[in-house]
Amino acid sequence: MHTSNSVEYLKMLCPNYKGELYYRDVKAITDDNLITASSAGGLLFARNILAKLDVFSQDTLDAWYNYFNTGDAKYFYNLMQTLEN
């Protein structure tokens, strides 16, 4: 599985593109060790990488993502609390 900006975009850049069967119209996707994202999926791309590398606990990763996705300070405090454990 993989993603990008669109199938049409991939075909424009690579006229011989034949991966439609594996294309998913999402901002970011992980398929085993392959992590791809559209140009709008930078935050999800980073989240998928951090998850794959097991950098944070799930609680910390969720708080990190929620903070940067929303900018809501409550998630920043949640993030700090997860790091205290």
DSSP file (Angstrom, degrees, kcal/mol; ACC not computed):
  #  RESIDUE AA STRUCTURE BP1 BP2  ACC     N-H-->O    O-->H-N    N-H-->O    O-->H-N    TCO  KAPPA ALPHA  PHI   PSI    X-CA   Y-CA   Z-CA
    1    1 A M              0   0    0      0, 0.0     2,-0.3     0, 0.0    22,-0.2   0.000 360.0 360.0 360.0 147.6    0.0    0.0    0.0
    2    2 A H  B     -a   23   0A   0     20,-2.1    22,-2.5    17,-0.1     2,-0.3  -0.968 360.0-155.8-157.5 168.3    1.1    3.6   -0.7
    3    3 A T        +     0   0    0     -2,-0.3    34,-0.3    20,-0.2     2,-0.2  -0.872  14.8 160.9-140.8 175.6   -0.3    7.1   -1.1
    4    4 A S        -     0   0    0     20,-0.4    34,-0.2    22,-0.3     3,-0.1  -0.838  64.5 -60.1-168.0-158.1    0.6   10.4   -2.7
    5    5 A N  S    S-     0   0    0      1,-0.3     2,-0.3    -2,-0.2    33,-0.1   0.836 108.2 -43.0 -73.9 -32.2   -1.2   13.5   -3.8
    6    6 A S     >  -     0   0    0      1,-0.1     4,-2.0    -3,-0.0    -1,-0.3  -0.894  51.5-101.9 178.5 163.1   -3.4   11.5   -6.2
    7    7 A V  H  > S+     0   0    0     -2,-0.3     4,-2.5     1,-0.2     5,-0.2   0.901 123.1  54.9 -62.7 -40.3   -3.2    8.7   -8.7
    8    8 A E  H  > S+     0   0    0      1,-0.2     4,-2.0     2,-0.2    -1,-0.2   0.892 105.7  51.8 -61.8 -39.0   -3.4   11.4  -11.4
    9    9 A Y  H  > S+     0   0    0      2,-0.2     4,-2.1     1,-0.2     5,-0.2   0.924 109.8  48.9 -61.9 -45.0   -0.4   13.1   -9.9
   10   10 A L  H  X S+     0   0    0     -4,-2.0     4,-2.7     1,-0.2    -2,-0.2   0.909 111.9  48.8 -62.3 -41.3    1.6    9.9   -9.9
   11   11 A K  H  < S+     0   0    0     -4,-2.5    -1,-0.2     2,-0.2    -2,-0.2   0.823 108.5  54.1 -69.1 -30.5    0.7    9.3  -13.5
   12   12 A M  H  < S+     0   0    0     -4,-2.0    -1,-0.2    -5,-0.2    -2,-0.2   0.915 116.7  37.3 -67.3 -42.1    1.7   12.8  -14.5
   13   13 A L  H  < S+     0   0    0     -4,-2.1    -2,-0.2     1,-0.3    -1,-0.2   0.827 133.8  24.7 -77.5 -32.6    5.2   12.4  -12.9
   14   14 A C    ><  -     0   0    0     -4,-2.7     3,-2.6    -5,-0.2    -1,-0.3  -0.781  66.4-170.2-136.1  89.1    5.6    8.8  -14.0
   15   15 A P  T 3  S+     0   0    0      0, 0.0    -1,-0.1     0, 0.0    -4,-0.1   0.720  88.0  56.3 -55.5 -22.6    3.5    7.9  -17.1
   16   16 A N  T 3  S+     0   0    0      2,-0.0    -5,-0.1    -5,-0.0     2,-0.0   0.271  74.7 140.9 -93.4  11.9    4.3    4.2  -16.6
   17   17 A Y    <   +     0   0    0     -3,-2.6     3,-0.1    -7,-0.2    -6,-0.0  -0.329  19.7 169.9 -56.8 129.1    2.9    4.1  -13.1
   18   18 A K        +     0   0    0      1,-0.1     3,-0.4    -2,-0.0    -1,-0.1   0.053  43.6 103.6-129.7  23.4    1.0    0.8  -12.5
   19   19 A G    >>  +     0   0    0      1,-0.2     3,-1.6     2,-0.1     4,-0.8   0.176  34.2 118.7 -98.2  19.2    0.4    0.8   -8.8
   20   20 A E  G >4 S+     0   0    0      1,-0.3     3,-0.8     2,-0.2    -1,-0.2   0.836  71.3  61.2 -54.6 -35.4   -3.3    1.8   -8.7
   21   21 A L  G 34 S+     0   0    0     -3,-0.4    -1,-0.3     1,-0.2    -2,-0.1   0.816 112.1  38.2 -60.7 -30.7   -4.2   -1.5   -7.0
   22   22 A Y  G <4 S+     0   0    0     -3,-1.6   -20,-2.1   -21,-0.1    -1,-0.2   0.441  92.3 110.4-101.5  -2.7   -2.0   -0.6   -4.0
   23   23 A Y  B <<  -a    2   0A   0     -3,-0.8     2,-0.4    -4,-0.8   -20,-0.2  -0.545  47.1-167.0 -77.8 137.1   -2.8    3.2   -4.0
   24   24 A R        -     0   0    0    -22,-2.5     2,-1.8    -2,-0.2   -20,-0.4  -0.992  22.6-133.7-124.6 134.1   -4.9    4.5   -1.0
   25   25 A D        +     0   0    0     -2,-0.4     2,-0.3   -22,-0.1   -22,-0.1  -0.545  66.5 113.1 -87.1  72.9   -6.5    7.9   -1.0
   26   26 A V  S    S-     0   0    0     -2,-1.8   -22,-0.3   -22,-0.1    12,-0.1  -0.878  77.4-111.8-135.5 165.8   -5.4    8.9    2.5
   27   27 A K  S    S-     0   0    0     -2,-0.3    11,-2.8     1,-0.2     2,-0.3   0.870  97.1  -2.9 -70.5 -36.2   -3.0   11.5    3.9
   28   28 A A  E     -B   37   0B   0      9,-0.3     2,-0.3    16,-0.1    -1,-0.2  -0.990  64.6-175.9-155.3 150.8   -0.5    8.9    5.1
   29   29 A I  E     -B   36   0B   0      7,-2.4     7,-2.3    -2,-0.3     2,-0.4  -0.997  13.9-150.5-150.9 146.7   -0.2    5.1    5.3
   30   30 A T  E     +B   35   0B   0     -2,-0.3     2,-0.4     5,-0.2     5,-0.2  -0.981  12.7 177.6-118.3 129.8    2.2    2.5    6.7
   31   31 A D  E >   -B   34   0B   0      3,-2.9     3,-2.1    -2,-0.4     2,-0.4  -0.875  67.8 -59.9-132.4  99.7    2.5   -0.9    5.0
   32   32 A D  T 3  S-     0   0    0     -2,-0.4    -1,-0.0     1,-0.3    20,-0.0  -0.507 122.3 -15.2  59.4-115.9    5.1   -2.9    6.8
   33   33 A N  T 3  S+     0   0    0     -2,-0.4     2,-0.6    -3,-0.1    -1,-0.3   0.355 117.5  96.5 -98.6   6.3    8.3   -0.8    6.5
   34   34 A L  E <   -B   31   0B   0     -3,-2.1    -3,-2.9   -33,-0.1     2,-0.5  -0.865  49.5-179.9 -98.8 120.5    7.0    1.5    3.7
   35   35 A I  E     +B   30   0B   0     -2,-0.6     2,-0.3    -5,-0.2    -5,-0.2  -0.983   7.6 170.6-121.4 122.8    5.6    4.8    5.0
   36   36 A T  E     -B   29   0B   0     -7,-2.3    -7,-2.4    -2,-0.5     2,-0.3  -0.900   7.2-177.9-130.5 159.0    4.2    7.2    2.4
   37   37 A A  E     -B   28   0B   0     -2,-0.3    -9,-0.3   -34,-0.3   -32,-0.2  -0.988  26.1-116.5-151.4 157.1    2.3   10.5    2.6
   38   38 A S    >   -     0   0    0    -11,-2.8     3,-1.6    -2,-0.3     7,-0.1  -0.347  47.4 -96.2 -81.1 174.3    0.7   13.1    0.5
   39   39 A S  T 3  S+     0   0    0      1,-0.3     3,-0.4     2,-0.1    -1,-0.1   0.726 129.1  51.5 -66.8 -18.7    2.0   16.6    0.6
   40   40 A A  T 3  S+     0   0    0      1,-0.2     3,-0.3     2,-0.1    -1,-0.3   0.408  96.8  72.9 -92.1   0.6   -0.9   17.4    3.1
   41   41 A G    <>  +     0   0    0     -3,-1.6     4,-2.9   -14,-0.3     5,-0.2   0.084  52.7 120.9-106.3  24.0    0.1   14.4    5.3
   42   42 A G  H  > S+     0   0    0     -3,-0.4     4,-2.3     1,-0.2    -1,-0.2   0.885  77.9  46.4 -56.6 -44.0    3.3   15.6    6.9
   43   43 A L  H  > S+     0   0    0     -3,-0.3     4,-2.4     2,-0.2    -1,-0.2   0.923 115.7  45.3 -67.4 -43.8    2.1   15.4   10.5
   44   44 A L  H  > S+     0   0    0      2,-0.2     4,-2.8     1,-0.2    -2,-0.2   0.873 110.6  55.6 -65.7 -35.9    0.6   11.9   10.0
   45   45 A F  H  X S+     0   0    0     -4,-2.9     4,-2.1     2,-0.2    -2,-0.2   0.938 109.5  46.0 -59.3 -47.5    3.8   10.9    8.2
   46   46 A A  H  X S+     0   0    0     -4,-2.3     4,-2.8    -5,-0.2    -2,-0.2   0.910 112.1  51.5 -62.1 -42.4    5.8   11.9   11.2
   47   47 A R  H  X S+     0   0    0     -4,-2.4     4,-2.6     1,-0.2    -2,-0.2   0.925 109.4  49.5 -61.1 -44.2    3.4   10.1   13.5
   48   48 A N  H  X S+     0   0    0     -4,-2.8     4,-2.5     2,-0.2    -1,-0.2   0.883 111.9  48.8 -63.8 -37.8    3.6    6.9   11.5
   49   49 A I  H  X S+     0   0    0     -4,-2.1     4,-2.5     2,-0.2    -2,-0.2   0.944 111.8  48.2 -66.0 -48.0    7.4    7.1   11.5
   50   50 A L  H  <>S+     0   0    0     -4,-2.8     5,-2.1     1,-0.2     4,-0.5   0.893 113.6  48.4 -59.5 -39.8    7.5    7.7   15.3
   51   51 A A  H ><5S+     0   0    0     -4,-2.6     3,-1.0    -5,-0.2    -1,-0.2   0.928 111.2  49.2 -65.6 -45.0    5.1    4.8   15.8
   52   52 A K  H 3<5S+     0   0    0     -4,-2.5    -2,-0.2     1,-0.3    -1,-0.2   0.886 113.6  46.1 -62.7 -38.7    7.1    2.4   13.5
   53   53 A L  T 3<5S-     0   0    0     -4,-2.5    -1,-0.3    -5,-0.2    -2,-0.2   0.512 105.9-131.5 -81.6  -4.3   10.3    3.3   15.4
   54   54 A D  T < 5 +     0   0    0     -3,-1.0    -3,-0.2    -4,-0.5    -2,-0.1   0.899  52.5 152.8  55.1  45.0    8.6    2.9   18.7
   55   55 A V      < +     0   0    0     -5,-2.1     2,-0.3    -6,-0.1    -4,-0.1   0.886  60.5  24.4 -71.9 -41.3   10.0    6.2   19.9
   56   56 A F  S    S-     0   0    0     -6,-0.4     2,-0.0     1,-0.1    -1,-0.0  -0.798  87.1 -99.5-121.8 161.3    7.1    7.0   22.4
   57   57 A S     >  -     0   0    0     -2,-0.3     4,-2.7     1,-0.1     5,-0.2  -0.342  46.5-104.4 -65.8 163.9    4.5    5.0   24.4
   58   58 A Q  H  > S+     0   0    0      1,-0.2     4,-2.6     2,-0.2     5,-0.2   0.900 122.6  52.8 -61.1 -40.3    1.1    5.0   22.7
   59   59 A D  H  > S+     0   0    0      2,-0.2     4,-2.2     1,-0.2    -1,-0.2   0.915 111.7  45.3 -61.5 -43.4   -0.2    7.5   25.3
   60   60 A T  H  > S+     0   0    0      2,-0.2     4,-2.9     1,-0.2    -2,-0.2   0.917 113.0  50.3 -66.6 -43.6    2.7    9.9   24.5
   61   61 A L  H  X S+     0   0    0     -4,-2.7     4,-2.7     2,-0.2     5,-0.2   0.911 111.3  48.9 -61.7 -42.5    2.4    9.5   20.8
   62   62 A D  H  X S+     0   0    0     -4,-2.6     4,-2.8     2,-0.2    -1,-0.2   0.923 113.7  45.9 -63.1 -44.2   -1.4   10.2   21.0
   63   63 A A  H  X S+     0   0    0     -4,-2.2     4,-2.4     2,-0.2    16,-0.3   0.903 112.9  50.9 -65.9 -40.9   -0.8   13.3   23.1
   64   64 A W  H  X S+     0   0    0     -4,-2.9     4,-2.3     2,-0.2     5,-0.2   0.948 114.1  44.0 -59.3 -50.3    2.0   14.5   20.8
   65   65 A Y  H  X S+     0   0    0     -4,-2.7     4,-2.4     1,-0.2     5,-0.2   0.930 113.0  50.7 -62.9 -46.8   -0.2   14.1   17.7
   66   66 A N  H  X S+     0   0    0     -4,-2.8     4,-1.9    -5,-0.2     6,-0.4   0.889 111.3  49.2 -60.9 -39.7   -3.2   15.7   19.3
   67   67 A Y  H  X S+     0   0    0     -4,-2.4     4,-3.4     8,-0.3    -1,-0.2   0.965 116.5  39.7 -64.2 -52.0   -1.2   18.7   20.4
   68   68 A F  H  < S+     0   0    0     -4,-2.3    -2,-0.2     1,-0.2    -1,-0.2   0.764 116.2  52.3 -72.6 -22.9    0.4   19.3   17.0
   69   69 A N  H  < S+     0   0    0     -4,-2.4    -1,-0.2    -5,-0.2    -2,-0.2   0.848 128.4  17.4 -77.2 -35.0   -2.8   18.5   15.1
   70   70 A T  H  < S-     0   0    0     -4,-1.9    -2,-0.2    -5,-0.2    -3,-0.2   0.723  84.4-137.6-109.9 -27.5   -5.0   20.9   17.1
   71   71 A G     <  +     0   0    0     -4,-3.4     2,-0.4    -5,-0.4    -4,-0.1   0.523  50.5 152.0  76.1   5.1   -2.6   23.3   18.9
   72   72 A D    >>  -     0   0    0     -6,-0.4     3,-1.5    -5,-0.2     4,-0.8  -0.565  46.3-141.7 -74.6 124.2   -4.8   23.0   22.0
   73   73 A A  H 3> S+     0   0    0     -2,-0.4     4,-2.1     1,-0.3     3,-0.3   0.765  95.5  70.7 -59.2 -27.7   -2.7   23.6   25.1
   74   74 A K  H 3> S+     0   0    0      1,-0.2     4,-2.0     2,-0.2    -1,-0.3   0.869  97.9  50.8 -60.1 -33.2   -4.6   20.8   27.0
   75   75 A Y  H <> S+     0   0    0     -3,-1.5     4,-2.6     2,-0.2    -8,-0.3   0.816 104.5  57.0 -73.8 -28.7   -2.8   18.3   24.8
   76   76 A F  H  X S+     0   0    0     -4,-0.8     4,-2.5    -3,-0.3    -2,-0.2   0.936 109.0  45.8 -63.3 -44.7    0.5   19.9   25.6
   77   77 A Y  H  X S+     0   0    0     -4,-2.1     4,-2.2     2,-0.2    -2,-0.2   0.887 111.8  51.8 -66.2 -37.9   -0.1   19.3   29.3
   78   78 A N  H  X S+     0   0    0     -4,-2.0     4,-2.0    -5,-0.2    -1,-0.2   0.920 109.4  51.2 -60.0 -43.1   -1.2   15.7   28.5
   79   79 A L  H  X S+     0   0    0     -4,-2.6     4,-1.3   -16,-0.3    -2,-0.2   0.939 109.7  48.4 -59.9 -48.4    2.0   15.2   26.6
   80   80 A M  H  X S+     0   0    0     -4,-2.5     4,-0.7     1,-0.2    -1,-0.2   0.880 109.9  53.0 -61.2 -37.9    4.1   16.5   29.5
   81   81 A Q  H >X S+     0   0    0     -4,-2.2     3,-0.7     1,-0.2     4,-0.6   0.873 105.3  53.8 -66.0 -36.4    2.2   14.3   31.9
   82   82 A T  H >< S+     0   0    0     -4,-2.0     3,-0.5     1,-0.2    -1,-0.2   0.812 105.1  55.3 -68.1 -27.5    2.9   11.2   29.8
   83   83 A L  H 3< S+     0   0    0     -4,-1.3    -1,-0.2     1,-0.2    -2,-0.2   0.685  97.2  64.4 -78.3 -17.4    6.6   12.0   29.9
   84   84 A E  H <<        0   0    0     -4,-0.7    -1,-0.2    -3,-0.7    -2,-0.2   0.714 360.0 360.0 -75.7 -21.0    6.7   12.0   33.7
   85   85 A N    <<        0   0    0     -4,-0.6    -1,-0.2    -3,-0.5    -2,-0.1   0.469 360.0 360.0 -76.9 360.0    5.8    8.3   33.8
